Amino acid sequence: MGPPKGKGKGKSKVTSVEVKGKGKGKGKGKGKGKAVEKSEPKWVKLKGTVLVTGASGFLAMSIIRRLLDKQYKVKGTVRSLDGESAKNLKHLFPKLILCEADLMGSQEAFEKAMEGCNFVMHTASPFQLSVKDPQKDLVDPAVQGTEKVVSAAIKSGVSRVVVTSSIASVGPPHSWRTDVKNCVEGKIFDESDWMEDASLINGPYLLSKVMAEKKAWELAEGKEGFSVACINPSFIIGPMLTSRADGESVKFIKSMLEGTATLSGFPLGIVDVRDVSLAHVAAMETPEAGGKRFLCTSEEGINRLKLADMLRDRFKAYPIPKEGELCPYTPKFSIARAKEILKFKPRPVEISLRDMANSAIRAGIVEKRFILKDVKFETVASLNPDSKGVNIMVKVVSKMDPTELKSGTKSQEVVAGDSTAIVTLRLAGDELNVVEVGQIVEIRNAAVKIVEGFMRLSVGKRGKLTKHEGDAEISPKMDKDKSGVEYELVGR
């Protein structure tokens, strides 16, 4: 609604207002009064509509976030609109429009998803290092899926498709990966190189990426008003947006932090998911990127043992593996084209690893661990009502029945002690799962609370309760109960 019309004595310089009050004048305005600002809708001009295939993937979610941040309208394909992945995506990206389409389904499903789209990001492709049927599980979905998506894009009038290919379709050759004697020192792989020796038996994943990318180039050839750009990333790491743990990248960091990773093998090119997603958007927006492939990777491969070393100092509480073999060959890659055209600026691998590990811990994919520093344990007999930062080692004597607090959390009183006395612990939540009768526990940074005049030892959020892993022997002194003494607060 515009400014009020009519003659009136009220004056205001506020542009969008509603004026209330008495006064002379014709029309809706009544003259004198206070100007009350009305909120106006804020409209954002969208740049266009982009479809992202395989929207629930590790890389795809990072791309979706980039596109939404840049004010694109974004659609995403999932296998099922009723699945858990679809629910997670809608929670994470409320503005995302989801469409149902499968790489092994119909092309029509992708055509429907592309209605109104200007661009397509084709990220959907199987990435599994171990499969039962390479043709069925890797090659068919990769090649047929790419054919359907690119063909649907051409038919739908999409101007550009950015295809997520892989360094696997570039090099080094499979024969180099299995026997370093075949490696050629000094070779620098770039966009002119193709993986030539992969097969269903030897390197089926490599074969699937080569065949899928070549299919995209074949379909795009000679099509007016349409172009393909390919991003060829190496092994992608970096922070996750969900707690899904079924992808190869997440399995990698999980195995590192849990101490199960194998540190021998061919060195990996590494790239951060945030940098790859930026490269995809740049390849979509940059006219001269059409018809080109772009290597997005570290400029040298990195041994797994070195990757573990990068993590070890920052995550000392985790059993990161230390044993492995260093490969005598280091593959090298040129990223000059990506730097020049896409403004690709890969961040240091150490930062990507650190951020990914922290992300896995925050998401609960990996258990949160702490380094317990050596402390000098106090005696139970030394506790008093003013004790704070208490560190004691005690043996559990007995447990009361748990009670439920107003918050819904369960609370329980536990009696424990050392050779000087016993004390009542007031535990809550997950703390209850740690203690068992007859068990020795270590309590750090606890505090004494007075409950109805009697002393209770509380661990709380700032404290730590753990099982004792050593061989200490404790016989609690049962006839001296520090919590059995009643206290009264005296004014000073």
Secondary structure as GFF3:
##gff-version 3
##sequence-region A 1 492
A	DSSP	beta_strand	17	20	.	.	.	ID=ss1
A	DSSP	beta_strand	34	37	.	.	.	ID=ss2
A	DSSP	beta_strand	49	53	.	.	.	ID=ss3
A	DSSP	alpha_helix	58	69	.	.	.	ID=ss4
A	DSSP	beta_strand	73	78	.	.	.	ID=ss5
A	DSSP	alpha_helix	84	92	.	.	.	ID=ss6
A	DSSP	beta_strand	97	100	.	.	.	ID=ss7
A	DSSP	alpha_helix	107	113	.	.	.	ID=ss8
A	DSSP	beta_strand	119	122	.	.	.	ID=ss9
A	DSSP	alpha_helix	134	134	.	.	.	ID=ss10
A	DSSP	pi_helix	135	139	.	.	.	ID=ss11
A	DSSP	alpha_helix	140	156	.	.	.	ID=ss12
A	DSSP	beta_strand	160	164	.	.	.	ID=ss13
A	DSSP	three_ten_helix	167	169	.	.	.	ID=ss14
A	DSSP	alpha_helix	174	178	.	.	.	ID=ss15
A	DSSP	three_ten_helix	180	182	.	.	.	ID=ss16
A	DSSP	beta_strand	188	189	.	.	.	ID=ss17
A	DSSP	alpha_helix	204	220	.	.	.	ID=ss18
A	DSSP	beta_strand	227	233	.	.	.	ID=ss19
A	DSSP	beta_strand	235	237	.	.	.	ID=ss20
A	DSSP	alpha_helix	248	258	.	.	.	ID=ss21
A	DSSP	beta_strand	270	272	.	.	.	ID=ss22
A	DSSP	alpha_helix	273	285	.	.	.	ID=ss23
A	DSSP	three_ten_helix	287	289	.	.	.	ID=ss24
A	DSSP	beta_strand	293	296	.	.	.	ID=ss25
A	DSSP	alpha_helix	304	312	.	.	.	ID=ss26
A	DSSP	beta_strand	332	333	.	.	.	ID=ss27
A	DSSP	alpha_helix	336	341	.	.	.	ID=ss28
A	DSSP	alpha_helix	349	362	.	.	.	ID=ss29
A	DSSP	three_ten_helix	380	382	.	.	.	ID=ss30
A	DSSP	beta_strand	388	399	.	.	.	ID=ss31
A	DSSP	beta_strand	403	404	.	.	.	ID=ss32
A	DSSP	beta_strand	410	417	.	.	.	ID=ss33
A	DSSP	beta_strand	422	428	.	.	.	ID=ss34
A	DSSP	three_ten_helix	429	433	.	.	.	ID=ss35
A	DSSP	beta_strand	440	451	.	.	.	ID=ss36
A	DSSP	beta_strand	454	458	.	.	.	ID=ss37
A	DSSP	beta_strand	464	467	.	.	.	ID=ss38
A	DSSP	three_ten_helix	482	484	.	.	.	ID=ss39
###
